[in-house]
């Protein structure tokens, strides 16, 4: 079926002046396809044609419409809209809008319809709606637009954040939008939006903190105090098996702990921070690398801390409810960036050998600490850990680390 219409701002009023004169198979085309009644010559030249296919051989195509945009001496241009689905149930599975251009034949009249189009562009489903909104002037200014159908606006915003259409840099603007309408805030609170947004904020903050730590550690002039200022507020970097940082750093008379952490079972974990710029972390007195005196001195410092805590464990438990009987410690010292006498792999092997001989104390580098935290953040950002917590399965038994105590931070 072929319908003729006049291009005009008042299309709806003009359609009554048109005459449908011909019903022919879709493949038949001639100058007699369309005739006009009560339309002058100029309007006829500006008219366009719409062809609606009635007999479609492809069983997967529910409908096919073609708009002849231009029929010129050099090219024939058309826009086509097809709907795919199940003819028996009427279910629509996909819509496709395409724009095609065919070149005119070199000799004789007509166009090269037997060849592939010179140019073709298409879009599908939601992309069609976005194009239609753009052509209708529904996007008057530069910005990020969110499509809302039968879902609430907060849910649409959250979906855009989750899929990456809205970057984390724009989350603050989203919050301002939600706060301006109390009804939207109520919908957000009732949904899972608060947990999602707070999780995004926390990941963003943690990425920034990890970047700050990396910058301080890789600065050759940084001190222990500089590093501790960053880690004091970001103790999560040491792992998700710690529930809090103890504010009290002096638990015995002679010792001050850099960062005291508390595990979920209430036991104490000591973090001893040393400088990152330590050129001599290892030495080679014979055929094998061993840790240097600075590393051994730091490890023995923690051993003495643990001995003092063991002697005072009863009074510490009575006064502060901190379990020191199972206390452990970690020394963070050096970075492969500043070590010149060996490769990073040789350094890791020397520390692994040294840690195997220790009990309740472990030595790691700042690179080990940062890399472990970065892996944990990447796992959260990719959704692997989030999806794992949503599965209705019994929690898996956590395996013991095979080499040393440090296995990178986990995320709860």
N, C-alpha and C positions, 0 to 999 in steps of 0.2 A: 504494500500500500504506500503510495507516494503522496505527501502533503506539501502544498506550496504555501509559503507565507512571505509577507513583505517585511523587510528590515525597517523597523520603525521604533521610536520610543514608545508609542502606543500600540504595542504588538497585540494585546488582548482585544482592543477595539477593531483592529485591522483584520483579525482572523475571520470575521464574518463575511468579509468581502471576497474571500478566496473560494475557489471552486475545486472540489475533489472530482476529477473527471476520469480517472483511470485506475484500475486495479489489475496489475500484471505481476507475473513472477519476478522475483528480485533480480534475476540475472538479465532481464530485458531492459534496455535503456535506449531511448530515442528522443528526438526533439518533441515528440507528441506526448511524452509522459505527463507533462503538466500544462494546463491551459488556465488562463486567467479570465475572470469575468469582472467587469467594473474596475479594472486596474489599468492605469495609463501605462504608456510605453516606458517611461523613466522608472516607475515603480517596478515594472516587470524585470528590467535589467538589474535591479538591485535585489530581486527576490532570491531566497534560498530555498532549498528542497530538503525535506526530511523523509527518509525511507525507513519504514518499519517492516522488517522481514516477517512473513507469516508462516512460510514453510521452511523450517530449519532442519537440515539433515543431521546435524550433530546432536545426539540425544542429551549431551551435557549442557547445551546452551538453551536457556529458557527464553531469552529475548535478545534481539539485536536491532539496534537503531543506528542510522547513519545520517549525519548532517553534512550536506554538501556546502562547504564554506566558500570555495572558489572554484570556478570552472573557466580558467583562462587559457590563452594561447600557448603558454609555456608549461603550465602545470595544473593538476587537479588536486585540490586539497579537501579533506573531509575529516570530521570528528566522528568517532564510533563509540557507542556504549553497548556493552554486552553484559548479560547477567547469566551466571553459571549456577547450576544446581540440579536438583532431582525433580523431574517432571511428574513423577507419580505422587510425591508428597508435597511438592511446591516449595521445598526448602531451598533457600538461596545460600550458596556457599561462597560465591565470590562475584564482585562486580569489577569490570575493567573498562577504563576509558582510554581511548587512544586517538592520536592525531597522526594522519598519514598524508604523504604527498607523492603523487605519481607524475612522472614526466610525460610530456606530450610526445606523440610519435614523430619521428623525423620525417616520414613521408605519409601523407594522407591525414585524414582527420582521426581524432580519438586519442587515447592515452594508453600507456603501457601497463595495463592492468594484469597482463600475464607475467610480469616481472615483479620482483620485490620492490616495495616502495623506496623512493629515493631517501626519504627521511621518515622516521617513525619514533614516536614517544608515547609512553603509556604510564598510567598510574592505577592503583587498585584500592578498593574499599575506603578506608579512612583517608587515604591520600586524595581520593576524589572529593570528599567533603571539605578537606582543607583547601583544595584548588577552587571549589565553588565559593567558599567563604572569602577567599582572596579576590576573586572576580567580582563578587557582590559588594566589595568594600568593607567587609567585616573586620579587616585588619588594618586600621588606618595609620598605625605608627609602628616603629621598630620595637621589638620585644619578643618575649616567649609566650605563645598562646597555647592554652590547654583546652582540649575538646572535652565537653561534658555532655553525656547522653542521659542514661538512666541512673547514673551514679551521682553521689553528692559531690560538691565542689572540693571539700577537703580530701575525699578519697581520690579524686582525680589528681589533685596536687601531689599527694603522697605517692601515687603510682608514677607520676612524672619524675619525682625525686628518685624513686627506687630504680627506674629504668635508665636514669642518667640524663633525661631531657632537661631537668633542672639541676645545675651544678650546685655543689655545696656552698659556693660563693653567693648563690642567690637564695639560699634558705632563709636568711634574715629577712629578705623582702617578702618571702612567702608568709613568714610569721607575722609581719606587720599587716599583711592583707587579712590574715585570719583574725588578728586581734581587733581589727576595725569592725568586725561583724560578730557580735556575741553568739548568734545562732550557729555560725561556722565553728566557733571555738567549742561549743557544746557537742557538736557532731564529732569533732576531732577527739575530744576527751572520751566519748563513748566508744570510739573505734580504737584500733591499735596504733593510731597515729602518734600518740605521745611517746610510746616506746620506740617507734621507728625514728622520730625526729631527735629524741634525746640520744639514741644510739649514733646517729649521724653526727651530732654535735660532739659527742665524746670521741669518736674516731678522728674527727677533724682536729680536735684539741690535742689528741695523742700524737697524730702525725706531726703537728707543729712542734710539740715538745721533743719528739725524737730528733727532728731536724736541728733544734737548738742544742741538744746534747751532742749530736754529731759535730756541729760547728765548734763547740767548746773543746771537745776531745781532740779534734784534729788541729787545733791551734797549738803550736809548739810552746807558746808562752803561758798556757793555761795552768792553773794551780789546782790542788786538791779542793780548795775552798770554792773555786769557780765551778768545778764539776758538782760538788755537793749542793750548791745553790739550785742547780737544775734538777737533781735527783730527789731533793727533799720533797718537792711538790709532785713528783712523778715516780713514786716508788712502784707503780704498776709495771714499770719496765722490768722489774725483777721477776715477775710472773704472777699468774692469777691464783696461785695457791696461797698467797698472802692476803689476809683480810683487812689489815690496817697497819699503819706505822705508829709505833709507840712514841709518844712525845717525850717520855723520860729517857734521856740518853745515858745518865749515870745511874747504874744499878749497883755498883760496888764503889768502894771508896776511891780506889786509885785509877779506875778505868772509865773512859768516856767513849761510847760507841758512836760511830759515824751515823749509821742508819739502822736502828733496831726495828725489825719487822716481826709481826705476829702471824703464825699460821692459823688455819681453821681449827686445829686441835688445841690452840692456846700456847704452843711452844714458841720459843724465841729463835729468831734467825738474825745473825749479826752480819752486817755489810761493812767491810773495811775498804775504804777508798784510798787509792794511791794515785800518783801522777800518771798521766797518759804518756807523757814524753819521757820514756825510760829507754835509752838506746841499748843498754846491755841487760836484756831480760834473760839471756842464756849465755853460757860459756862452754868451752870445749877443752877441758883439761886433758882428756885422753882421746879416745876414738868416738865417743858419743857426747851429744849435747846434754847438758844439765842446766837447771835453772840457776840464775845468778844469786849472789848473796842478798840482793835487795828483795828478791821474790821470797827467798827462804825466811828472811827477817820478818816480812809482812805476815807470812803464814804462821810463824811462831808467835807473833804478836796476838793473833787470833786464838792460838792454842792457850796462851796465858789468860786471855779473856775467859775462855770456856772453863779453865781450871778455877778461876776466881768465882765464876757464877755457880759452879758445882758446889763450892764450899758454902755459898750463901743461898742456895736454892730454897731452903725452907723459909728463911726470913723474907726473901723476895716474893715467894708465893703468898705468904701471909700479908705482906704490906701492899703488894701490887697485883696479885693474882696472875703472875706471869710464870709460866713453867720453864725453868732453866735446866731441868734434869735431862731434857732431850734437845738442848740447844745445838745449833749448827752455825757455821760461818762460811762466808765467801769473801775472798780477796779479789778486788778488781784492780788490775794494775797493767799499765803499758798498752801499746797498740802496735800492730805489725808495721804501721806506717813509719814509725820511728826506729825500728830495729833494722840494722844494716848488715849484721854478721851472719844472718841465716834467712832462709825463705819462710814464708808464712806457714807452709806445711811443716817444715822442720820445727818451728816454734810451737805449733799445735801439738806435735808429737812429743816434744820435751815436756810440755805442761801436762799432757795426758799421762805420761809415765810418772811424773811427780805426784799428780793427784791420786794415782792408783796406790801410792804408798801412804797416803794421808787418811785420817779418820776424823769425820765431823767437820773438816775444813776442805775447801776447794779453792783453786786459783784459776781465774779466767781473765781474759783481756777485755778492754772496752769494746773491741770489735765483736767479740763473742756476745757481749751484752746487747749491743745495738742490733746486731743481725738477728738475734733471737726475738727481740721485741718487734722488729720489722716483719718477720715471718708471721708472727701472731696477728699483727694488724692486717696483713695481706689476706690472711685466712678469714678474718672477720669481714673485711670489705668485699670479698668474693662471695660471701654468704655461706661458706662451707660449714662453719661452726653454728651459724644460726639455723640452718636447715637440720643439722644434726640434733639440735636441742628440741626441735619440733616433732621429731619422729617418736611415735609411741612405742619405744623399745626400752628394755631394761638397760641401765647404764653399763657400759663396758668397763671391765676391770682395768685400771690404769697400770701399764707395765712399768717396771722399775727401769731407770736409765741403765744402759749397759756399761757406759764409761763415765765415771764421775757422777756427781750429783746434778750438774747443770745440764738441763735439757731444753733450754729456751723457755720463755714465759708462756704459760697457758692462759686461756681466756675463759672466765666463768660466765 
